[in-house]
Amino acid sequence: MLDLLHGVRVVSFNHFLLGPMAIQILGDLGADVIAVEPPEGAFQRQWSGGNIWHDGQGMLQLCANRNKRSIALDLKAPQGKDIALRLIDSADVVAENFRPGVMEKFGFGYDALRQRNAALIYASASGYGQTGPYAKRPGQDLLAQALFGLMAITGEPESGPRPVGVSAVDHHGAALLALGIIAALFRRQRTGKGCRVEASLMQAALDLQAESLVGWLNAGKRPAAVSAGRHLGGWYYPAPYGVYPTRNGHLALSLCPLRTLAQTLEEPRLLSWSEEQTWTKQDQIGELIAERLVTRATEEWSALMEKAQIWHARVQGYDDIVCDAQVEHMQALVTVAGAGNTAAPITVVNHPVRYDGQSAQIRLPPQRLGAQSREVLAELGFASAEIDKFIRDGVVRADEDS
């Protein structure tokens, strides 16, 4: 079992996806994560992508909330706030992804908490940053993709802007927030100093496009449009870099000399284009390649390209991924017992990094709301009778009430 962050306690006031997923990373690495939710449950328990519900749990809950203990508190009640402060006092890290100002209203803002513990790591995720003209605006993955370029570069001139098919900004923002927390913990180990760590959807979206943006910002003559062509994988790639239909599917072609490709495809017209033109005539070259590739099956072309050492890949759907030999070998998808209504098994995406050849383990599947409320309160020193009263008064919700 990985214990890279053993002994680190994280108190998480997070909801939706970016915040919970960031803190899940810390839980995977051995931190003791305590997720604080309102008695009715956080947003991730109320909404599910695809309207898919498994054993009473939605996909937002299942994908980003493993390796966490759950306590449900009414933070608007004075006793709930007192319990939260006692919990915070036991923490190395406090993490939240409310809109700027919400934690301050609860009395849990950074300035207030660092007065209690100067060594505290206080991690915040937001839509656009803690200050500035967008600070109070609602932040969400689709909106960030629209505002900060991802839609524009993913779409095509004919069809217009198009979002990435997953919450890529949330996912990347989660990784950045986790990275920042770990860096702050490392500095605290050396200096004893706490730190405020901030991540945002805006900066995650921009960071995802670093290669593209740096190219555009430093171009002597900036291109008029940054949308991809019909087949090309992006505005700043040469032909043939992109995706092409075959007789029975699609092939992705990476960087490749046109001469080699022309010989493999038996398409002499490709030889009329220079390597310089692969940067300026992407659409025309792409159409020639597409005309040829559609005449044979993916498997036939793949065999020829393997022989010619052309970098390529069959475009796989989810049905293909679950049977992919390398995915199976790396145990990238894992099935474990769940904690839903009947403890039915769940299959999730595994922690993506290995350490000395070892992958992280799922010590706790995503928990029912308030599953560890009694346990956590007892650790904080509350007597059983006090805990019972908190539950009767609605200050705390425990799993037996779910």
For each residue, the residues with C-beta under 8 A, 3 or more apart:
1: 30 361 363
2: 28 29 30 355 358 360 361
3: 6 30
4: 29 30 355
5: 8 26 29 30 31 182 185
6: 3 30 31
7: 32
8: 5 26 30 31 32 92 93 185
9: 31 32 33 34 90 91 92 93
10: 23 26 27 31 32 33 34 91 92 93 94 95 181
11: 34 36 87 88 90 91 93 94 95
12: 19 20 23 33 34 35 36 68 95 96
13: 36 94 95 96 97 98 103 108
14: 19 20 22 23 35 42 95 96 97 125
15: 19 20 37 42 43 44 97 98
16: 19 20 42 43 44 60 97 170
17: 20 21 44 60 63 64 141 167 170 171 174
18: 21 22 97 125 170 171 173 174 177 199 201 204
19: 12 14 15 16 22 23 95 96 97 125 174 177
20: 12 14 15 16 17 23 24 35 44 60 64 65 174
21: 17 18 24 25 63 64 170 171 174
22: 14 18 19 25 26 95 123 125 173 174 175 176 177 178 181 199
23: 10 12 14 19 20 26 27 33 35 68 95 178
24: 20 21 27 28 33 64 65 66 67 68 174
25: 21 22 28 29 174 175 178 351
26: 5 8 10 22 23 29 31 33 93 178 181 182
27: 10 23 24 30 31 33 66 67 68 363 364
28: 2 24 25 66 67 351 360
29: 2 4 5 25 26 351 360
30: 1 2 3 4 5 6 8 27
31: 5 6 8 9 10 26 27 93
32: 7 8 9 10 69
33: 9 10 12 23 24 26 27 67 68 69
34: 9 10 11 12 68 69 70 71 87 91 372 376
35: 12 14 20 23 42 65 68 69 70 71 367
36: 11 12 13 71 72 73 75 84 87
37: 15 41 42 45 70 71 72 73 369 370
38: 41 42 72 73 74 75
39: 72 73 74 370 394 396 397
40:
41: 37 38 45 46 72 369
42: 14 15 16 35 37 38 45 46
43: 15 16 46 47 60
44: 15 16 17 20 47 58 60 61 64 65
45: 37 41 42 57 58 60 61 369
46: 41 42 43 58
47: 43 44 58 60
48: 51 52 53 58 59 60 61
49: 52 58 59 60
50: 59
51: 48
52: 48 49 58 59
53: 48 56 57 58
54: 57 58 59 62 338 340 344 346
55: 338 340 341 342 343 344 346
56: 53 340 341
57: 45 53 54 61 62 338 340 346 366
58: 44 45 46 47 48 49 52 53 54 61 62
59: 48 49 50 52 54 62 63
60: 16 17 20 43 44 45 47 48 49 63 64
61: 44 45 48 57 58 64 65 366
62: 54 57 58 59 65 338 346 348 366
63: 17 21 59 60 348 349
64: 17 20 21 24 44 60 61 174
65: 20 24 35 44 61 62 68 366 367
66: 24 27 28 348 362 364 365 366
67: 24 27 28 33 360 362 363 364
68: 12 23 24 27 33 34 35 65 364 366 367
69: 32 33 34 35 364 367 371 372 375 376
70: 34 35 37 367 368 369 370 371 372 373 399
71: 34 35 36 37 87 370 372 373 376 377 396
72: 36 37 38 39 41 369 370 373 396 397 398
73: 36 37 38 39 80 83 84 395 396 397
74: 38 39 77 80 394 395 396
75: 36 38 80 81 84 106
76: 80 81
77: 74 80 81 393 394 395
78: 81 82
79: 82 83 390 393 395
80: 73 74 75 76 77 83 84 395 396
81: 75 76 77 78 84 85 106 107
82: 78 79 85 86
83: 73 79 80 86 87 377 380 382 390 395 396
84: 36 73 75 80 81 87 88 106 108
85: 81 82 88 89 107 108 116
86: 82 83 89 90 380 381
87: 11 34 36 71 83 84 90 91 376 380
88: 11 84 85 91 94 108 113 116 117 120
89: 85 86 116 117
90: 9 11 86 87 379 380
91: 9 10 11 34 87 88 94 120
92: 8 9 10 119 120 121 185
93: 8 9 10 11 26 31 120 121 122 123 181 185
94: 10 11 13 88 91 108 113 120 121 122 123
95: 10 11 12 13 14 19 22 23 122 123 124 125 177 181
96: 12 13 14 19 102 103 108 123 124 125
97: 13 14 15 16 18 19 124 125 126
98: 13 15 102 103
99: 102 126 127 136 138 139
100: 124 126 130 131 135 136
101: 104 105 136
102: 96 98 99 105 106
103: 13 96 98 106 108 109 110 124
104: 101 107 108 109 112
105: 101 102
106: 75 81 84 102 103
107: 81 85 104 112
108: 13 84 85 88 94 96 103 104 112 113
109: 103 104 112 113
110: 103 113 114 122 124 196
111: 114 115
112: 104 107 108 109 115 116
113: 88 94 108 109 110 116 117 120 122
114: 110 111 117 118 120 122 194 196
115: 111 112 118
116: 85 88 89 112 113 120
117: 88 89 113 114 120 194
118: 114 115 193 194
119: 92 188 192 193 194
120: 88 91 92 93 94 113 114 116 117 194
121: 92 93 94 181 184 185 188 194 195 197
122: 93 94 95 110 113 114 194 195 196 197
123: 22 93 94 95 96 177 180 181 184 196 197 198 199
124: 95 96 97 100 103 110 130 196 197 198 199
125: 14 18 19 22 95 96 97 173 174 177 198 199 200 201
126: 97 99 100 129 130 135 139 198 199 200 201
127: 99 134 137 138 139 140 143 144 200 201 202
128: 132 134 135 137 139 200 201 202
129: 126 132 134 135 198 200 202 203
130: 100 124 126 135 198
131: 100 135
132: 128 129 135
133:
134: 127 128 129 137 202
135: 100 126 128 129 130 131 132
136: 99 100 101
137: 127 128 134
138: 99 127 143
139: 99 126 127 128 143 144 200 201 202
140: 127 143 144 201
141: 17 144 145 167 168 169 170 201
142: 145 146 163
143: 127 138 139 140 146 147 201
144: 127 139 140 141 147 148 150 169 201 202 204 205
145: 141 142 148 150 151 163 164 168 169 205
146: 142 143 150 151 161 163
147: 143 144 202 205
148: 144 145 202 205 206 209
149: 152 153 205 206 209 212 213 226
150: 144 145 146 153 154 163 164 168 169 205 208 209
151: 145 146 154 155 161 162 163
152: 149 155 161 226 227
153: 149 150 209 212 226 227 228 234 235
154: 150 151 161 162 163 164 227 228
155: 151 152 159 160 161 162 227 228
156: 159 160 162 227 228 229 230
157: 160 225 227 229
158: 230
159: 155 156 162
160: 155 156 157
161: 146 151 152 154 155 227
162: 151 154 155 156 159
163: 142 145 146 150 151 154
164: 145 150 154 168
165:
166: 171
167: 17 141 170 171
168: 141 145 150 164 171 172 208
169: 141 144 145 150 172 173 201 204 205 208
170: 16 17 18 21 141 167 173 174 201 204
171: 17 18 21 166 167 168 174 175
172: 168 169 175 176 204 205 207 208
173: 18 22 125 169 170 176 177 199 200 201 203 204
174: 17 18 19 20 21 22 24 25 64 125 170 171 177 178
175: 22 25 171 172 178 179
176: 22 172 173 179 180 199 203 204 207
177: 18 19 22 95 123 125 173 174 180 181 197 199
178: 22 23 25 26 174 175 181 182
179: 175 176 182 183
180: 123 176 177 183 184 197 198 199
181: 10 22 26 93 95 121 123 177 178 184 185 197
182: 5 26 178 179 185 186
183: 179 180 186 187 197
184: 121 123 180 181 187 188 194 195 197
185: 5 8 92 93 121 181 182 188 189
186: 182 183 189 190
187: 183 184 190 191 193 195
188: 119 121 184 185 191 192 193 194 195
189: 185 186
190: 186 187
191: 187 188
192: 119 188
193: 118 119 187 188
194: 114 117 118 119 120 121 122 184 188
195: 121 122 184 187 188
196: 110 114 122 123 124
197: 121 122 123 124 177 180 181 183 184
198: 123 124 125 126 129 130 180
199: 18 22 123 124 125 126 173 176 177 180 203 204
200: 125 126 127 128 129 139 173 203 204
201: 18 125 126 127 128 139 140 141 143 144 169 170 173 204 205
202: 127 128 129 134 139 144 147 148 205 206
203: 129 173 176 199 200 206 207
204: 18 144 169 170 172 173 176 199 200 201 207 208
205: 144 145 147 148 149 150 169 172 201 202 208 209
206: 148 149 202 203 209 210 213
207: 172 176 203 204 210
208: 150 168 169 172 204 205
209: 148 149 150 153 205 206 212 213
210: 206 207 213 214
211: 214 215 236
212: 149 153 209 215 216 226 234 235 236
213: 149 206 209 210 216 217
214: 210 211 217 218
215: 211 212 218 219 236
216: 212 213 219 222 223 226 236
217: 213 214
218: 214 215
219: 215 216 222 223
220:
221:
222: 216 219
223: 216 219 226 235
224:
225: 157 235
226: 149 152 153 212 216 223 235 236
227: 152 153 154 155 156 157 161 235
228: 153 154 155 156 232 233 234 235 242
229: 156 157 232 235 242 282 283 286
230: 156 158 283 286 287 290
231: 240 242 243 244 282 283 286 287 289 290
232: 228 229 235 237 239 241 242 282 283 286
233: 228 237 241 242 243 252
234: 153 212 228 237 241
235: 153 212 223 225 226 227 228 229 232
236: 211 212 215 216 226
237: 232 233 234 241 242 282
238: 241 255 275 278 279 282
239: 232 242 258 273 278 281 282 285 286 289
240: 231 244 253 256 258 261 278 285 286 289
241: 232 233 234 237 238 253 254 255
242: 228 229 231 232 233 237 239 252 253 282 286
243: 231 233 250 251 252 253 315
244: 231 240 250 251 252 253 286 289 290 293 294
245: 249 250 290 293 294
246: 249 250 251 293 294 296 297 298 301
247: 294 295 296 297 298
248: 297 298
249: 245 246 297 298 314 315
250: 243 244 245 246 298 314 315
251: 243 244 246 293 298 301 302 312 313 314 315
252: 233 242 243 244 312 313 314 315
253: 240 241 242 243 244 256 261 289 310 311 312
254: 241 310 311 312 313
255: 238 241 311
256: 240 253 260 261 310 311
257: 260 261 275
258: 239 240 261 262 270 271 273 275 278 285
259: 262 263 270 271
260: 256 257 263 264 308 310
261: 240 253 256 257 258 264 265 267 270 289 310
262: 258 259 265 266 267 268 269 270 271
263: 259 260 266 308
264: 260 261 304 305 308 310
265: 261 262 270 289 292 293
266: 262 263 292
267: 261 262 270 288 289 292
268: 262 271
269: 262 272 288
270: 258 259 261 262 265 267 273 285 288 289
271: 258 259 262 268
272: 269
273: 239 258 270 277 278 281 284 285
274: 277 278
275: 238 257 258 278
276: 279 280
277: 273 274 280 281 285
278: 238 239 240 258 273 274 275 281 282 285
279: 238 276 282
280: 276 277
281: 239 273 277 278 284 285
282: 229 231 232 237 238 239 242 278 279 285 286
283: 229 230 231 232 286 287
284: 273 281 287 288
285: 239 240 258 270 273 277 278 281 282 288 289
286: 229 230 231 232 239 240 242 244 282 283 289 290
287: 230 231 283 284 290 291
288: 267 269 270 284 285 291 292
289: 231 239 240 244 253 261 265 267 270 285 286 292 293
290: 230 231 244 245 286 287 293 294
291: 287 288 294 295
292: 265 266 267 288 289 295
293: 244 245 246 251 265 289 290 296 301
294: 244 245 246 247 290 291
295: 247 291 292
296: 246 247 293 300 301
297: 246 247 248 249 300 301
298: 246 247 248 249 250 251 301 302 314
299: 302 303
300: 296 297 303 304
301: 246 251 293 296 297 298 304 305 312
302: 251 298 299 305 306 312 314
303: 299 300 306 307
304: 264 300 301 307 308
305: 264 301 302 308 309 310 312
306: 302 303 309 310
307: 303 304
308: 260 263 264 304 305
309: 305 306
310: 253 254 256 260 261 264 305 306
311: 253 254 255 256
312: 251 252 253 254 301 302 305
313: 251 252 254 316
314: 249 250 251 252 298 302 320
315: 243 249 250 251 252
316: 313 320 321 324
317: 320 321
318: 321 322
319: 322 323
320: 314 316 317 323 324
321: 316 317 318 324 327 333
322: 318 319 327 333
323: 319 320 328
324: 316 320 321 327 328
325: 328 329
326: 329 330
327: 321 322 324 330 332 333
328: 323 324 325 331
329: 325 326
330: 326 327
331: 328 334 350 359
332: 327 349 350 352
333: 321 322 327 347 348 349 350
334: 331 347 348 350 362
335: 345 346 347 348
336: 345 346 348 362 365
337: 343 345 346 365
338: 54 55 57 62 343 344 345 346 365 366
339: 343 364 365 366 367 368 371
340: 54 55 56 57 343 344 346 368
341: 55 56 344
342: 55
343: 55 337 338 339 340
344: 54 55 338 340 341
345: 335 336 337 338
346: 54 55 57 62 335 336 337 338 340 365 366
347: 333 334 335
348: 62 63 66 333 334 335 336 362
349: 63 332 333 352
350: 331 332 333 334 359 360
351: 25 28 29 359 360
352: 332 349
353: 360
354: 357 358 359
355: 2 4 358 359 360
356:
357: 354
358: 2 354 355
359: 331 350 351 354 355
360: 2 28 29 67 350 351 353 355
361: 1 2
362: 66 67 334 336 348 365
363: 1 27 67
364: 27 66 67 68 69 339 367
365: 66 336 337 338 339 346 362
366: 57 61 62 65 66 68 338 339 346
367: 35 65 68 69 70 339 364 371 372
368: 70 339 340 371 399 402
369: 37 41 45 70 72 397 399 402
370: 37 39 70 71 72 373 396 397 398 399 401 402
371: 69 70 339 367 368 399
372: 34 69 70 71 367 375 376 399
373: 70 71 72 370 376 377 387 391 396 397 398 399
374: 377 378 387 398
375: 69 372 378 379
376: 34 69 71 87 372 373 379 380
377: 71 83 373 374 380 382 386 387 390 396
378: 374 375 381 382 384 387
379: 90 375 376
380: 83 86 87 90 376 377
381: 86 378
382: 83 377 378 386 387 390
383: 386 387
384: 378 387 388
385: 388 389
386: 377 382 383 389 390
387: 373 374 377 378 382 383 384 390 391 396 398
388: 384 385 391 392
389: 385 386 392 393
390: 79 83 377 382 386 387 393 395 396
391: 373 387 388 394 395 396 397 398 401
392: 388 389
393: 77 79 389 390
394: 39 74 77 391 397
395: 73 74 77 79 80 83 390 391
396: 39 71 72 73 74 80 83 370 373 377 387 390 391
397: 39 72 73 369 370 373 391 394 401 402
398: 72 370 373 374 387 391 401
399: 70 368 369 370 371 372 373 402
400:
401: 370 391 397 398
402: 368 369 370 397 399
